[in-house]
Amino acid sequence: MISPPDTSHGTTFLLNRLFRLATSGGLAFVLRVGGAAAGVLMNVAVTRAMGAEEAGRFFVGQIIMITAAMFARLGLDSTIVRQIAAKKVTNDRRGMSDVILVSVGFTGMALCLAGSAVWLAGHELPVFWDPGGYQAVIRSTAWAMIPFALTQLLAFGFQGLGRINTYMCFAFLAFPGSVILLTQLDDRFGIHDAADLMLAAAIVNALIVVVAGLIWFRFVPPRRYSRSIDPRQMIADSVPLLSASGITQGNRWASQLILAFFASPAVVAALSNANRAAGLVSFLLTAVDSVVAPRFATLSSLHRSDAIRRLVYQINGLIIAVSAPIVVLVFIFAEPIMGIFGNGFRPHANLLRILAIGQFINAATGCVRCAMVMCGHGREFRNAIGWSAVIGIVVALTLTPWLGGIGAAISAAVAASISNVAAAIVMRSVMDINVFNPANSWNECFHQILRLSRGAKMRTDD
């Protein structure tokens, strides 16, 4: 006889199921936590090894590298994941190879232009702006962005294949890990300032690209381009995603770049460190997005809208449950957390508190971006978040000259919050998914408890 569901056991099974979903079996969760920790440790290592001034210069170079590499990839990131995930369903290895070949070809041409532009900017910077010694590090960034962009491109290919552990390593661990290593070996390599460190990181990451390529060929053996995909269609699909990625990067980094105009590199370093620590509030969202992106793409190709809706609600409930206590802890222990980067950063604890609020709102809306982009609503997502970057920049230009780092932090939190809230509103209209109503997530979790409890009880009785 089958007993009624035991919801206490069901809760345990549900949490295990959801954490398996978020962690891809456990190792991906460890790697994602390691990636978040590596980002924080990179800031700690750079700040302690070079001091606040040089650290601020390095972080500005890193922002330029990430942004320029993102534009050089032409918005192909999500397109790669969608295309490869769809071709994996039919085991079309030739098609997967074509996707990467076309992506690398377009990105290589764009990198030549973007690298030249960044290099010239490093030389001509004093003509229109006399910052605190950023020219040299920007010139080094022109070289570092090339291997960084290619590593990220291959990482998204691994994500489309469902090789989440490999994706995590190259997307989140490769660059921070290389920088941490170099800061520990700076005396041997003659690394004296931020420009030297960025150039050394470019060399190490060039080797990482080679390793990533060899691993890719293991999963998808190299083949000649077979014209199984239309390059023009790939670019057409990627253009809305490029603008959406640009807006997302603007929301994340514009406040720090604007602060560099009005404050010393040391203050920029404080904001960068606070931003890195605040990212721990929403790290689970990033981990979940990384795991479920190919799943959303697959469900979309199968037109399983109900399954997509259930998945979004399950993820949303999990993320809120995990992020809420983390943001409380960050508020309470903001000073000790900032002290990890050096005692001189403790007075900047309020920067961390402000940014943590923005990250919590970002996390509370769940996997809005991932679900919309992977399900073919990239254009709607771009349109939804378009004004958030403009508002964030206006707030930054208004408050930063007046309040310094605090004003920049407020603008970053405002931009991040408006962005995801606007996207969630549009998601409700185009996908019939309402993440603003907690009952949706809790009802789905409750039904999942009943299903899992019933299944577990049947197995026990058998």
LINQUI-V966235 format. One record per helix or strand. SS is the DSSP state (helix for helix, strand for strand). FROM is the first residue (numbers start at 1). TO is the last residue. If there is no record, write none. Layout:
BEGIN
ss: (SS;SS)
from: (FROM;FROM)
to: (TO;TO)
END
This chain:
BEGIN
ss: (helix;helix;helix;helix;helix;helix;helix;helix;helix;helix;helix;helix;helix;helix;helix;helix;helix)
from: (7;27;76;93;135;164;186;194;231;265;305;334;343;368;378;405;438)
to: (23;72;89;128;161;184;189;219;262;301;332;339;364;374;403;431;461)
END
